[in-house]
Amino acid sequence: MKRVTFFILLFGVLFFIKSFSQTDCGIKLTNYDYSLNDAAFLDDNTIIVIGEDGLIMKSDDLGNSWRRINSGTSNNLRKIQFLNSKVGYIIGKYDTFLKTDNGGENWFKIPLNNPDYPYITNLHFLSPDTGYVVGEGGKIFKTNDGGRTWIYKNTWLSDLYSVFFVNDSIGFVCGSSNNLLKTTDFGKTWENIDMNDFGWNLTFMDIVFTSGQDGYLIEREGELLKTSDQGISWIKIADIPTDYATNIYFVDKNIGYVIGGWTSSTFYKTINSGANWERANYSNSGSFSGIALNKTGVKGIVVGDAAGYGSTSESGNIMLLTENDGDNWNTLSYLDGEMYFYDISFIEDSIGYLFGGAYQGSGCGFKTTNAGLTWQKLDFYSEYIVQDCYFVNRDTGFIGISTDSLYRTFDGGGSWSLIHGVKTSYHLGDKMHFFDGTKGLCIDDNAILKTLNSGNSWDTVAILNSGWLNDINFFNNSLGIAVGYNVGMITKDAGNTWKQIESLPKYYFKTCYFISNNNIIVAGNSGIMYKSEDGGETWSKITTNIYKDIIDLHVYNDSVIIAFTHIEIYHSYDFGLTWSQTLQAPEKVQKYADLDNGNGFFVGERGLIRKFDHNIPPNIPNYIIGDTLVIKDSIYNYHVLSSYGERINWNIEDGNILKVRLIRKF
């Protein structure tokens, strides 16, 4: 087949393009252990935050709730600036340049026409139309028409990291190798300011002015310089304790902040024009890369990487908010990318819990109320890693610690109490099932226990003569199965009595799944997999190309089987007849959790957390893949797998003019 790419120039107002009906056979993996890179206030309550993997999040209520905005890119987004409540710009990796004219609800791409590598690093707009972009290799771009056209200038110096204009004609750029440049003619020419008195090979990360004369320049290792004569002369006023300063931000001529950090966080505040600096009042650690405040400076937000930029683990994120002039900063989101996550549970699509701990260290837990966009660290301490969790409803949940301890919460994770007298196995969460808030089952290696009072007491309902159990799964409130090492058991009365499945071959089974009342799948070490189509009476082996241990099974749409190993994810679209590896995780996977819509999350070591989406456009002929919500005067790329002579039909909702240019790529 041939791939056809469409380049489309759209005229008219915002409208929708509709294509052919979608089938549920696409797969998409979304990173949810992203770091946050920058933020902007649109008004006193509206905030937009950007980050890795094309992340754009918007809050209309000062961070109480968030929703994800489609950016149209998977590139890391680095800097954001809003000129008013409608017009904003974002730059990102690989010269990604986005613009919005409706308050960040929709973003469209702007061609920068960068002649070659290297890429852009920062931006500064004076108005919705006039702005500057700087980049590595000494590049400077200017637009006077909102990004439609650009004037390019190369200073042939080292990398530039920041740009700031005092007024329409006078501006500064700074960067590596002692570079500080000034223009007085609207960016046409630039004069190099000699900064060698302060050292050699300094890297200036950010520059800002609080008036026409007073400006500040922060060096990467914390040296803070100030000018009172529009950059003619500079003096050193402070050494900020940091291993990596990234930003300097002033609310007015007196109040300012410096943020950054590489292996530890940097966040300092001044209230006297930089003469003195004190550490901001906040908790948690991380590296900060973006800060924004409203016009009065009363409300503010700081974002960054919870693991720290010096970490080699997955990123995680940190988000702090102030509503009292920066006197206190409260944690809106914190997800430490250095944690090892062992279990995840979603009560509904929005509310979820995540548990694990530091490598060979203490346990931790996190909660989300917006489907994983932000996370709050739960207020509890465990000396050991939390291995497993099981939540019955919004309020009642259980966690298992790696020291055979079982804890319970009745207030959605706000507080936890130890359930005394209950011995639990090493992997508890895989081995629990609750029918409601009071009745439940727990597997304890060679026994099955049942509670009728929310875990206050447990009775043994089955004991194994040999082997041990690893997993339990129920089809309804009566029919269930449990499997493990050389053993399988089935119940038809809600776990009151259990019968050993004699016909199930003796293998090391780690997971089981009821597809219907008769169809069951079990799997385990070295990719072994068996299925039963008669409720467990007889079993047949499923031949797979999976050679690693299968740790989890899930079924989607009653026919699509998903098998998880610690590293790989496999799919079967024909009930196990054939298998294909669809994804490979960047870290060791430990657990998968279903959402009500058929999608789910899987988590693992070194901060791994990913969302698994099935409902994306399939890679089949006749299906046009691309944005369905587009903006006037913008160019969009679409592609479709097409055969020779095939006709493509387009439907446009309000009859606006559409120009299409077709290019075949063979």
N, C-alpha and C positions, 0 to 999 in steps of 0.2 A: 504494500500500500504506500501511498504518497502522503506526505504531510503538507497541508496547505496552510499558510499563515496569512491572515487578513490584517492589513493596516487601514484603520478606519478613522476618518475625520468627521466629526459630528458637529452639526450646526443646529442651534435651537436651544430650548430650555432642557432642564433635567428630564430624562425619560428612561424607560426600560426597554431593553432588547430581550425578546423571548426566543429561546431555541427549543430543541426537541425534548421530549419527556426523558426524565432521568431514571436510570435503573440503579439498584443498590449494589454495585460491584466495584466501586472505587475505594481506595484506601488512602488515608491521609494521617500523618503523624505530626502533632503540634507540640512544640516545646513549652512546658509550663514551669521549668526551672530557670527561666530567663532572668537576666539582670535588668534593672531599669537604668536608663542613661540620662534622661532629662525630663523636665516638666515645665508647664506654662499655665498661668492663670488667665482665663478669658474674662472673668468678672469675679466678684467676691466669693462665689460658691462653685464656679465651674472650673475644673482642672482637667488638663490632658497630660498624660504621661506616656513616654515612648521608651522602647527598649530593644532587646535582641529579637531576631527572627521576625522583623517587621511589626513588632508589637506596638499598637496604639490603644490606650485605654482612656475612657472619658468618664468623669464623675460630674453630676449636676447638683450634688448636695454635699460638697466639701469633703469628699472621700468616704462618705457613709456607704455608698454603693458605687459599683463600677460596671461598665459594659465595654466589650471589646469592639473596636472599629476596624473595618477592613482597610488595610493599607495597600493591598495589591502587590506586596513584595515580601520576600522572606529575608531580605538583607537587614543587617543590624541598623537601627535608627539611632542617631547620635545626638543631634541638637534640634531644638524646636524654638520658634519665636512667633508670637502673635502680635499683630499690630493693632488690632481692635477685637471686638467680640466675634468677628466673622472671618477675617483674613489671617491666615497663618502659613508658616513654611516649616518644612522638616528636611534635614539633610541626613544621609546615612552612608553606609559602606558602598564601595564601588560606584561612587557618584550618584547614589540615589537622591533624588530631589523631588519632594512632594509639596503640593499646595492645596489649600482649602479656601473656599469663599463662602462657606455656610457653617462656620463655627466648629469645624472638625468632624462633621457628620460624614462627609465624603472627601476623599483625597484623590488628586490626579497628578500624574507624573509630568515634570517639567524637563525638557531636554536642555542640559547644560552645555553640550557640545565641547566638552573637555577634549582637547586635541590628543592627549595620550595620558598614560599613567605617569605620575601618581595621582591620588584622589583628593577630594575636598575634605576639610576637617571642621570648619565652623562658618557661621553666617552672622550678618548684622544688617537689618533693614531699618531705614530711617522712616519709611512710609510704606503703605501697601504696594507701591510701585517701585520705589528706589531702594536697592539693597546691594550688599557686597557679600561675596563668598571667597574664602581663602582655602588654600590647600597645601599639600606636601609639595616639595620642590619649588617653593616660592611663588605659587600661582595665585593670582587675584582675578576675580570676575566681578563685573558690575552690570546691573540691569536697571533700566529706567522705565520699564513697561511691565512690571510684575512677573518677570521671568520669561517673557516671550522671546526676547533677544538678549544677547550678552556681549559685553565688551571684555575681551580677554587680554590680560597682561601677565607676563612672566618676569619676575624680578631676578630670576636665576640665582636665588639664594636658597638656603636650607628650608626645611619644613616650617610652615606658618600654622599657628594653632589658634589665634584669636584675632578679631577685628572689632574696632569700636570707632564710631564717628561722633565728634563733639557737636558738629553742625553739618550742614550740607557739604561744605568744602573741606573741612579739616578732620582728618581721621588718622588712625594708627593701626598697624598690624604688628604682631610679635610672634616669635617662634624659637626654634633651636639655634644653636651657634651664636648666641648673643644678639640675635636679630631683633631690632626694633626700628620700624620705619614709620615715617610721617608724610602725609600729603596735605597740601594747602590748596589744591586746584581740582577738587572733586575726583581725586583718584587718578588723574592723568599721569602725574609723575610722583615718585616716592623718594624721600631722602632718608638715608641710613643714619640713625642716631648712635653715636659711639657709647657703648655700655661696658667697655673693657675695664673701667675702673672698679667694677664690681666682681670681676673674675673672668676666667676664660671658659668658653664652651658652655655657657649657661643656657638653660632652656626656659624661656618665658612662656608660661602656659595660658595666662589670661590677662587682659587689660580692661580697665573700666574707668570712666570719668564721672565725677559727681557734680561737676560744673564745667564751665568753659576753660578753667585753669587747673583745677585739682583733679589728678588722676592717680591710679594705683596699678602696679604691675607685680604679679606674683610669679616667682621662679619655682621650678618643679620641686626643689628641696626645701621650700618654705621661706626663702628670702623675700621680704616684702619691701618694695620701693614705692616712693611717692614723688609726684611733681606738683608744684604750685604755680608753674609758669607755662602751662600748655606743652609740657614735654621737652622744654629746652634744657632743663637740668633736673636731676633725680637724686634723692637721698634715701638711704636705707632707714626704715623706721621700725622694723620688727623681724624676728626670726620665728616663724610659725612652726611649732613642733610637728613634723610630718615626714613621712618617707615618700610622699608623692602628692603634691598639691595640684588640684585640677581647675578650680574655679574661685573667683573672687566676685562678690555680689554686694552692692550697696543699695539700701532702701532710700536713703537720703544722704546728706553730707556727713552725718554722724554715725549712723548705724550700718554696719556691714558684716559680711560673713566670708570666711575662707573654708572651703571643703576639699576633701580628697581622701588619700589613703591608698596604700598598696597592700601591706600585710595587716595593717590596723587602721582604724578610722581616723579621719581628720575633720573636725567640725568646731570652728572657733568664731566668736562674735566680738565685735567692738561697738562701743557706744560713744566713743570720743574721736572719731575720724582716724582710727587706726593707731592712736598713741598706745593703747593697751588692748590686749586680747585675752579673753577667757573662754575656756571650753564650754560649749553649749550644753544645756541640761537635757540629756537623752540617755537611753539605755540601748543595749544590743551593740554589736560590732559590725564592721563591714567597710567597704570603700564607697565613698559618696562621689557622684559625678554630675549631679544636676540639682539646682536649687531655684525656686521661684517664690515670690511673695506677691500679694495683691498690692494695689496702689498705695494703701495706707501703711503697709508693712505689718499689720496686725496678724494676718493669716499667711501662712507659708507652708511649703512642702519641700522636702529633701528626699532624693532617691539615689539608689546605688545598687551595689552588689554585696549581698550578705556574706558571701564566702571571702570576699576580698579579691582584688585584681591579681594579687600574687599567688592565689590558690590555683591548683591544677584540676580541681574538681569541677562539677557542674556549678553554675553560677549561684542560683538563688537570688532573692531580691530583698531589699529593705526600703521602707517608705515611712517617713516621719512627717507629722503634721503639727503645726502650732496655731493657736487661736488667741494668743496673748502676747503679741509683739516678740515672739521668739524666746520668751522667758522659760518655757517648757515645750518640749517636743515629744509628742506621743506617737507610739508605733502603730501605723495603719496596716502595715504588712511586714512580715518577716519570715523568710524561708531560707534556712541555712543550707547552702549547697555542699557543705562538707559533711553533712549528716548522711548516715546510711539508713535508707528507708526500707522497712520490712513489711509494712502492711498499709493498706488504704481502704477506706469504707465510705460509701456514699449512701446517705439515708434517702435523698432525692437528688435530682440533677444539680441543685444549687448547694446543698449542705454536705460537706465531706470532712473526713478525719484522716490524718496522716501520722504514722508513728514510726519510730526508729531510735536512732541515737548516734553518738559519736563513735568512731571506730575504737573498739575495746574500751568504751567509756560509758558515760551516763546516758539515760534514756531521755526522749523528748517526744512531744506531740504537737500537732498543728491542726487548726480548724479553718475551713473556708465556708463562707455563706454566699459566694458568687461563682460557683462552679470552678474554683481553682485560680481565679484571676489574682486574688490576694489571699494571704494566709495570716492567721494570728497564732502566736505561740501559746499553747495551753500552760496554765499556771500549775504545774506539778513537777515534782522531782523524783527521779528514780536513779538509784546508783547504777543500775544495769539497763541495758538496751531493752526497749519495748519490742517484743517480737511480733505480736499479733493483736488484732482488735476485732470486735464484733458489736455493731450498734443495732439495737432493736427498733428504736424510733429516735425522734429528735433529742429526747432527754436521756434515755437509758442506754448505756453502753458498757462494754467490758474490754479490758486490756490484759494481755498476758506478758509478764516480765520473764526474762531468761533465767530467773532463779526459782521457777515453779511458783510464782506468785500471781494471784488473780485480783484485779482491782475493778471497781464498779463506779459508775457515775449515774446520778439521777437528774443532773442539771446541764446536760449537753456538754460535758467536759469541763465545766467550771470548777468542780471539786471531785476528788476521788477518794474512795475508802477501800481498804484491804478486806477481802472476804476471807475470814479465818477458817482454818480446817479444811480447805479445799486444795488438794495437790493437783497441779496442772502439768501437762507435758510441755516439752520445749517449744513446740509449735502449737499454740492454743487456737489462734484465730481461724486457721484452716479446719479446726476440729470443733467448731461451735455452730449450733443452729438454734434459733429461737422462733417459736411459733407466734408469740405475742410478748408482751412486756413481762410476763411471769413464767411461762413454760418454755423450757429450753433443754438442749442436750450439749454435753461436752465429752470429747474423747480424751482419755487419759492413758495413752500408750496401749495397754492391754485390757482396757475397760471402757465402757460407755456409761456416763453418768447423766442423770436427769434431775432438773429442778422444777418445782412448781411455785416457787416464791422468789423469783428474780435473783436466784443465786445465793440466797441466804443459807440454804441447805441443799445437799445433793444426795441422791440415792443411786446405787449401782444397779443398772438394768441388764448389763451383759458383761461377761468376763471371757477373755480369750485363753485358750489352752497353750497357744504358741503364736509367735509373730507379734506385730503391733500395728496400730491403725494410724493412718496419715491424713485422711480426708473424709468429709461427710457431706452429702448433698441430698436435698429433698425436692421432689416434684410437686408435692402439695402437702397439706397438713397431716397426711397419713403415710404416704409412700416415700421411703428414703433408703439410701445405700451408704455404706462406709467401707473403705478399702485401705489396705496397707501392705506390709511385708508378708507375702504368702497368704493373704487372707482377704475375704470379702464377705460382708454381712448385709442383710436386707431386712427392712421392717415394713409392715403394712398397717401398723396401729399407732402411729405418731411416736415411735421409739420406745413403747412400753415393753415390747418383746422383739428380739432379733434372732434371725436364722442365718447360719453360715451358708454361703453360696458354694456348694461343693463342686459345681461345674466350672467355676472360674479357675483358670490355670494359676499355678503358683509362681508369681513374679513379685517384684518390688514395685507395687503400684503407689503412686503419689497423689493422684487426683482422680475424681470421678464426676460425672455430669448426667443428670436426667434430662433427656430431650423431650420425651413424652412418657406416658405411664408404662409403655412397653420398651421404648428405645433408651438404652443406657450406653455410655462410653466410659471406659476406664483407661488410664495411661500411666506410665512411670519411667523407670530407668531405661536408658539406651533407646529411647523412642518407642518402647513397647506399647501397643494399643490394642484393645479388644472392644467389641461392641456386642450388645444383645438386642434382639428385636422382639423378644417374648417375655420381657419383664425379669430377665436374669436367669431364666431356666436353662438356656443354652447360650454359648458364646462363640464368636468367630474372630479370628485375628485380622486386624487391619494392617496391610502392608504399607509402610511409609518410607520416605527417604530421610527420616529424622533419626539421628544417631546420638543425640544428646538427651539427657534426662528431661522428660516432660513434667513440668511442675504445676501447670494449671491448664484447664480446659474451659472453653466457653462456646456457646452456640448462638448464632445470630440468624434470625428469620427461619428458625427450625431446620435449616439445611446447611448453612455456612458454619463450619467448625473452625475454631481458632485454637491452636496449640502453642503454648509458651514453654520455651526452655529458658535457661538463665541468660541466654544471649540472643537467641533467634526466635522469630515469630513465624508460624506457618499457618496457611489457610487451605481448607478444602471446601470447594463449592459443589461437591457431588456426594456429600455425606460420607466422606472418608475414602472414596475410591482412589482419588489422586490428591497429591499435596504439593504445594509450592511454598518456598520461603519468600515471604513478602517483606520482612523488615529484619534489620539487625540492630540491636540496641547498643548504644555507646558504652554502657556500663552494665553490670550484672543485674538482671531483673529478679525481683523477689516476689511481687504480687500484682494481680490484676483485679480491678473492680469495675463491674458493669454499671452503666447509667440506664435510666428508664428508656432512653431513646435508641438503645442498641449500641451506643458507643461506650467508651470507657477510658479509664486511666490505668497505666502500669507504672510501678515505682521500683527503685532498686538502690544500689550502692552509689556512693559518692554524689549524692544529691539528685539522682535520676528521677524525674517525673515527667511523663509524656501523656498526652491525650490521643486516643485512638479513634479516628472517625471513619465510618463506613460510607456515609452518605455524601460522596463527592462525585463529580462527573466521571463517567467511565471512559476508558480509552478505547472507544469503538467508533466505527464509521457513522457519519451523519450527526454526530454530536459536536456542537460548537462549544469550545471551552474558552471562557473569558468573562469579564465583568458584565453583569446584567444591569447595573446602575451606573450610568455614565453622565458626563458633564459636557456642556457645549464647548465648542472650539478646542476640543482635546483629541489626541490621537491615542487609540487603544489597539493592542495586539490580540488577535484571536487565533486559535488553530483548531484544525479538524482533520481526522484521518479520512482521506477521500480517494475514491477510485476514479479512473478516467471517465470524463463525460458526466460526472455526477453533478446535480444541481443543488445549490444551497438556498433554502428559504429563510427570510428574515421577517419578523413581525415587530413593528414599532407601535407603542401604545397610542401616541397622540399625533401620528402622521407627520412628524418633522422630517426635514431633508436629511438623507443619509448618503454619504459618499464612501464607496468601498474600493479599495485597490487590492487586487489579488496577486499574490506572489507564490509560486510553487517552489518548494524546497525539496529536492530529491535526496 
